Amino acid sequence: MSYSEERRDGRWQERRLEVLRAADFRCERCHQQAKLDVHHKRYRPGAMPWEYPDADLIVLCGYCHESAHGLANHVDVLVEIQVFLKAAYDRGEWDSLNFWADVGQRLIDSGQAKFEGLV
């Protein structure tokens, strides 16, 4: 089943409505009532969209939803860069990677703190 089909599935529509009702049909970040989405805070391999517990779902307006995805994607990229740089440094491939690994970690810490404050 494609993602588009999953979103049209009656089980997702029912689950989505439950989550929207629980949030009083308001964005849980900015309290707007327009263009609401139910955002998955994390993804579990093999799980269908309607199988997530309440703790993994949040109601967001379109702007806050885009913001959450954008920031989450940047944090993921920074984590990948930091892991790559640390592994290269651990193999002794480039001493200056220690500097970049440290910079990467500081960026990740900063990005995660901002992301956690939004969600």
Residue, then its C-alpha position, 0 to 999 in steps of 0.5 A: m500500500s502506498y503512503s497516499e493509499e494509507r492516508r485514505d485508509g479508513r483506519w487512518q481517517e478514524r485514528r486521525l479524527e481521534v487525535l484531532r478531537a483530543a487536541d480540540f482541533r488546534c495546532e498543539r504548537c501555535h494553537q491555530q485551527a487552520k490546515l491541521d495535520v497529524h504528525h508522526k513524531r517518529y517512524r517505526p519500520g513496518a508500522m501503519p500510520w494508524e498503529y502509533p500510540d498517542a505519544d507519537l502523534i501531534v496535531l500541527c498546522g501546515y506551517c508548524h508541520e513543515s517546520a517540524h519536518g525541516l528541522a528534524n531532517h536537518v538534525d538527522v543530516l547532522v547526526e549522519i555527518q558527525v557519525f561519519l566524521k567520528a568513524a573516519y577519525d577513529r580509523g586515523e584517516w585524518d587528524s583534523l576530523n577531530f575538530w570537525a567531529d566536535v563542531g558537528q556534535r555541537l551543531i547536533d546538540s544545538g539542533q536537537a535542543k531546538f527541535e525538542g523545544l518545538v515538539 
